[in-house]
Amino acid sequence: MGRLVMQKTWLFLAMGLFAVCPATTDGAGGSEWLVSTNLLGPAKLAPVWQTTLPVRQGERLEMVKVLADRLYVRTAENYVWSLDRRTGDIVFSRSIAPAGFPIFGWTAYDDRLITVIDNQVVELDANAGTRRRVSNLNLSIIAPPVRNSELFYVSAADRRLHLFRAEDMVKMRMASADNDSQITSVLAGEDMVVFGTDAGNLVAMATDAPRKLWQFDAPGAMAGPVVRSGSSFFFASKDTCVYRVDASEAGGSSMAWRYQTEAILDREPRVTAAVVYQSAPGRGVTAIGRRSGKALWTLAEGVDLLAEAGNRAYVFTKFNTLVVMDNASGNQVLWVNCADVSYYATNTNDARIYLADQGGRVLCMEPIR
């Protein structure tokens, strides 16, 4: 393994992997809580677990990501930890590529993690981190590959979406936008495949044939990936707007709403059951009603959503604070000093909040019910 896993109380070695017993008391037998429990109490937050990962001095983190029931942490040297995000236990920890190899994309399908390493599609075992399959497709891949039960969908620099049979990665066919624009984001479902382009096109096509189902055109390039929730598609555009587009049962689409921000957007919205959160460079975070398309509040110092619980949103700010916002009133409830926090994950699945520092401490906390 090459790295020891350090934690607050005890550790054991089993089957070649180190497992972590999460911290249960503030500072007992090891490092202190990343955010003091004295500060969390007034915010009605409580720590769930804290784990200290053996991050080398000077080594930075490149990714802290929530995906289903796991929390993934990757360093700039391409060392990855997979944690059970409910307990903080380490599922696996290993190097997935030599330091310096470019990596982008991190999605899950069944028991595999899908990523791109050095321009190859790599499938990792989700429980061990080992390589299950490496596919050199002889393409210059520009967007994270996705798949459904039948096909892989890979966008390349040739402005084509390449379709490969998932079973054996045999190439089946290609697709493209009518205007030959670059495909920058792809979503693969069993009912349809949807892609976005740098010309602002949102295109849905059938999964079983080269047939376009519908298309929506925005005036600006898409900023970040498209987010699907049910039959609705949300995306940010470089025309300064956030869009919600709904697919109809009849096979068409319509714009439900468009919200204009005050900046050229550079990342996708965070979508929950009732609210859409959009970060805008230099303008903070705005909460938009998912149904109405109207602004609920704007936090000028906001950087990104951490999590949501009921009517409360937890936002990380450029001042290294956690701000609690009330979505019903639009008011700021309170804030928590997070001076030691260097990294965070966005979680739209539930109310748990994940923070990390440069020393490898990873803290999970949640609202007190």
Secondary structure, 3 states (H helix, E strand, C coil): CCCCCECCCCEEEECCEEEECCCCCCCCCCCCCCCCHHHHHHHCEEEEEEEECCCCCCCCEEEEEEECCEEEEEECCCEEEEEECCCCCEEEEEECCCCCCCEEEEEEECCEEEEEECCEEEEEECCCCCEEEEECCCCCECCCCEECCCEEEEEECCCCEEEEECCCCCEEEEECCCCCCCEEEEEECCCCEEEEECCCEEEEECCCCCCEEEEEECCCCEEEEEEEECCEEEEEECCCEEEEEEECCCCCEEEEEEEECCCCCCCCCEECCCEEEEEECCCEEEEEECCCCCEEEEECCEEEEEEEECCEEEEEECCCEEEEEECCCCCEEEEEECCCCCEEECCCCCCCEEEECCCCEEEEEEECC
